[in-house]
Every structure is written in structure tokens, then in C-alpha cells.
């Protein structure tokens, strides 16, 4: 009897102590929702519909916006979704009139709504390519970590600092000829791959812009890369950023205490 009573007392003490164990944070899983790509030529704006299909919590929309303007080095001046202004995460201009940018919107409207990308400069000779990718399970106050953007020649590549539980998303643009393509790197999931061509410029066959977007699970360092079919003749601009999951406090589970302390 004394032995059984002692076990009960010990169990009571341990369970009581566990009630005061500090709570730890765990990140909710970031989940892909939907993706859309589009392009337009010879205009200052690109408008396309994207559907946020999930009614899940902690939604975030990421838009990649690329611009090429022959001879002007123009940029993207703004992006909206369902009329709501999006926040620019990062951008990078190259030396071949190419430009790439990433934008985000927390808690976007659900359903089909328009993404509107606005470029600077003049409409003539302009190529705009856009992509929209939506997610759930993303922190609403700090949805992204530190972004990285580069520009060079060859195959688009960028290294991003991230962490387990995050999701890295990138947008890569190449200024190329009509026969060149982009292929997504190993371990990445392609979300968007679209191009703009034949915009009425003086030589549209040699004036083309292609943009791809992809995702990859986070790690200490994540390399986001694409393979260009003709890396010797193109220039690229690429940007990437980690998405951060929501953190919710949970208590550490107590496993089979009754079996340990109340076993006859």
C-alpha cells in the first residue's frame, strides 16, 4: 500500500511540475495554394486573374514581376491585388534592360481577383511578365525573411539564408532570343514559367523576356537555380526570399504517465 501511495505522490509532483514547463513555439506548416502566370507586350500595365482558392488561415500572396524595356532600363512601379497595394520585397535591375522584383500581400482576398502590374517608361518596346503564387500558414506580421537578388550572365542562380520549416520562393528572369527557355533546378518545384514576345518592336524575334517562379523547402542555405538553354547569350536577374511560418505556443506532451506511475 505504501509503495502504491508513493507512486501516486511522485506522479502528482511530476505532473504539477510539468504544468510550469515553459511553452515552446512551433511553426505551422506553410502550404502552397495556387499559382498563375501571364505576360503582355507593348503596354505599361499587365493585368491577369489569380484565384486564392484556400480559405485557410494566415494567407499570403507573392507576386514576381519582370520588365524588359529595350534601351530604357525601366522598372516596376507598383503591384495590386483586388485593388490592394502590395509591398515590394526586393528588386534587381540588370545591364541588359532587364528588371525583376518580388512583392507580397498578407491576408489577400479569396476567390478570383485581378493582379495589376504597372511599369515605368513608355509602352513601346516593353515586355512585362508576371506570376502570382499564394500560400497558407505564413506569419502575417513578418511573412518574409531576408531577400537576396542578383544579376549576371549564364544560368540564373541565387543563394538564400533560410531555416527548416520555411519555404523559399524565387523569381528568375532572362533576356533572351525566341528559342531559349528556362528549366527549374533540382529540388525546386516550378510554379510559373511564362514569356513575352512579338510586341511590335523593331526586332521582336530577338527581343524576348522569360520569367520563372519556384519554391523549395527551407534549410540553412538554399540555392535557387534555373538552367537556361543558351546561357552564353542571355543576361539574367533573379530574386528569392524565405517565407516564415506562423508560430503558435504549445505545451510539451506528457506520454503515458499512467503507465509509468500507476502500473500495478
C-alpha positions in Angstrom: 0.0 0.0 0.0 2.8 2.4 0.9 4.5 1.6 -2.4 1.4 2.4 -4.4 0.9 5.6 -2.4 4.5 6.7 -3.0 4.0 6.2 -6.8 0.8 8.3 -6.7 2.6 11.1 -4.8 5.6 11.1 -7.2 3.2 11.2 -10.2 1.3 14.1 -8.7 4.5 16.1 -8.2 5.9 15.4 -11.7 2.6 16.3 -13.4 2.4 19.5 -11.3 5.9 20.5 -12.3 5.1 19.9 -16.0 2.3 22.4 -15.7 5.0 25.1 -15.2 7.3 24.0 -18.0 7.9 26.9 -20.4 5.8 26.7 -23.5 7.7 26.3 -26.8 6.9 27.7 -30.2 6.3 25.6 -33.2 5.8 26.8 -36.8 2.6 25.8 -38.6 3.3 24.2 -42.0 3.4 26.5 -44.9 1.2 25.2 -47.7 1.0 26.0 -51.4 -2.3 27.3 -52.6 -2.3 28.3 -56.2 -0.2 29.8 -59.0 -0.8 31.9 -62.1 1.5 33.3 -64.8 0.9 35.9 -67.5 2.7 38.3 -69.9 1.9 41.3 -72.1 3.8 43.3 -74.7 3.8 46.9 -75.7 2.0 48.3 -72.6 2.7 49.8 -69.3 0.4 47.5 -67.3 -0.1 43.8 -67.1 -3.4 42.6 -65.7 -4.3 39.0 -65.0 -6.6 37.0 -62.7 -5.3 34.9 -59.8 -7.5 32.7 -57.6 -6.7 32.4 -53.9 -8.6 29.1 -53.6 -8.0 28.3 -50.0 -10.0 29.8 -47.1 -7.3 28.6 -44.8 -5.7 30.9 -42.2 -2.6 33.1 -42.5 -2.8 33.6 -46.3 0.0 35.4 -48.2 0.3 36.2 -51.9 3.7 36.6 -53.6 4.0 38.2 -57.0 7.0 38.1 -59.2 7.1 41.0 -61.7 9.7 41.2 -64.6 10.2 44.0 -67.1 12.3 44.5 -70.1 12.3 47.7 -72.0 14.7 48.0 -74.9 17.1 50.8 -74.2 15.4 52.4 -71.2 16.2 50.2 -68.0 12.6 50.8 -66.8 11.3 49.2 -63.6 8.0 48.0 -61.9 6.4 50.9 -60.0 3.6 49.1 -58.3 1.5 45.9 -58.0 -2.0 45.5 -56.7 -4.3 42.5 -56.0 -8.1 43.1 -55.8 -7.2 46.8 -55.6 -5.0 46.4 -52.6 -1.4 47.7 -52.9 1.3 45.1 -52.5 4.6 45.7 -50.7 7.9 45.3 -52.6 10.2 42.7 -51.0 13.2 43.3 -53.2 14.2 44.0 -56.8 17.2 44.0 -59.1 18.0 45.7 -62.4 20.5 44.1 -64.8 22.6 45.6 -67.6 20.5 44.3 -70.5 17.4 46.4 -69.8 16.0 43.6 -67.6 14.4 44.0 -64.2 13.0 41.6 -61.6 11.0 42.2 -58.4 9.1 40.3 -55.7 6.0 41.7 -53.9 3.8 40.4 -51.1 0.3 40.9 -49.6 -0.8 39.4 -46.3 -4.3 38.2 -46.0 -5.3 38.5 -49.6 -8.9 38.2 -50.7 -10.1 34.8 -51.6 -11.6 33.9 -55.0 -10.6 35.2 -58.4 -9.2 38.7 -58.4 -7.0 40.8 -60.7 -3.3 41.3 -60.3 -2.2 44.6 -61.8 1.5 45.2 -62.5 2.5 48.7 -63.5 5.8 49.5 -65.2 7.6 52.8 -65.8 8.7 54.5 -69.0 6.9 54.2 -72.3 4.8 51.4 -73.8 6.8 50.9 -77.0 9.3 48.1 -76.8 8.2 47.0 -73.3 7.8 43.4 -72.1 6.1 42.6 -68.9 5.9 39.1 -67.3 4.2 38.4 -64.0 3.4 35.5 -61.7 1.3 35.1 -58.6 1.7 32.4 -56.0 -0.5 32.1 -52.9 0.2 30.2 -49.6 -1.4 29.5 -46.2 0.3 29.1 -42.9 2.6 32.2 -43.3 3.3 34.6 -40.5 1.1 37.7 -41.0 3.2 40.3 -39.2 6.6 39.1 -40.6 5.9 36.9 -43.6 9.3 37.0 -45.2 12.9 36.7 -44.1 16.0 38.4 -45.7 15.7 38.5 -49.5 18.6 38.2 -52.0 18.8 39.4 -55.6 21.5 39.1 -58.3 22.1 39.9 -61.9 24.7 38.3 -64.2 25.0 36.2 -67.4 24.6 32.5 -67.7 22.3 30.3 -65.7 20.2 32.2 -63.1 21.2 31.3 -59.5 20.9 32.9 -56.1 21.8 31.6 -52.6 19.3 32.4 -49.8 19.7 32.1 -46.0 16.7 30.2 -44.6 15.7 27.7 -42.0 13.9 24.4 -41.6 10.1 25.0 -41.7 10.4 27.9 -44.1 9.7 27.9 -47.8 11.9 29.8 -50.2 10.3 31.3 -53.3 12.2 32.8 -56.2 11.6 34.7 -59.5 14.2 34.5 -62.2 14.1 36.4 -65.5 16.3 36.0 -68.6 16.6 38.4 -71.5 16.9 36.0 -74.5 16.0 35.1 -78.0 12.8 33.2 -79.0 14.3 29.8 -79.0 15.7 29.9 -75.4 13.9 28.5 -72.4 14.2 28.2 -68.6 14.2 24.8 -66.7 13.8 24.7 -63.0 16.6 23.5 -60.7 16.8 20.2 -58.8 14.8 20.1 -55.6 12.7 23.1 -56.6 9.0 23.0 -57.6 8.2 25.1 -60.7 5.2 27.4 -60.0 5.3 29.8 -63.0 7.1 29.8 -66.4 5.9 32.4 -68.8 7.4 34.6 -71.5 6.7 37.8 -73.6 7.4 38.2 -77.3 6.2 39.8 -80.5 5.4 43.2 -79.0 5.8 45.1 -82.2 9.3 46.4 -81.6 11.8 46.7 -84.4 13.2 43.2 -83.9 10.7 41.2 -81.8 12.3 37.9 -82.8 15.4 38.8 -80.8 13.5 40.7 -78.0 12.0 38.3 -75.6 11.8 38.0 -71.8 11.1 34.8 -69.8 10.3 34.6 -66.1 10.1 31.5 -63.9 9.0 31.2 -60.2 9.6 28.2 -58.0 9.6 27.1 -54.4 11.9 24.9 -52.2 11.8 23.8 -48.6 13.9 26.0 -46.3 17.3 25.0 -45.0 20.4 26.8 -43.6 21.3 27.9 -47.2 19.1 27.3 -50.2 20.3 27.6 -53.8 17.6 28.6 -56.2 18.7 28.0 -59.8 17.4 27.6 -63.3 19.0 26.2 -66.4 19.0 28.5 -69.5 19.0 26.6 -72.8 21.5 29.1 -74.2 23.5 30.5 -71.2 26.1 32.2 -73.4 23.8 34.7 -75.0 21.5 35.8 -72.2 21.5 38.1 -69.1 19.5 37.2 -66.0 18.0 38.9 -63.0 16.9 36.8 -60.1 15.5 37.3 -56.6 14.5 35.0 -53.8 13.1 35.2 -50.2 12.2 32.7 -47.4 8.6 32.7 -46.2 8.2 32.3 -42.4 5.6 30.1 -40.9 3.2 31.2 -38.1 4.3 30.4 -34.6 1.8 29.0 -32.0 2.7 28.2 -28.4 2.1 24.5 -27.4 2.9 22.5 -24.3 5.3 19.6 -24.4 3.2 16.3 -24.5 3.2 14.0 -21.5 3.4 10.5 -22.7 1.9 7.5 -20.9 2.3 8.9 -17.4 -0.3 6.5 -16.0 1.7 3.5 -17.4 4.9 4.8 -15.7 3.4 5.7 -12.3 0.3 3.7 -11.8 1.2 0.4 -13.2 0.2 -2.2 -10.6 
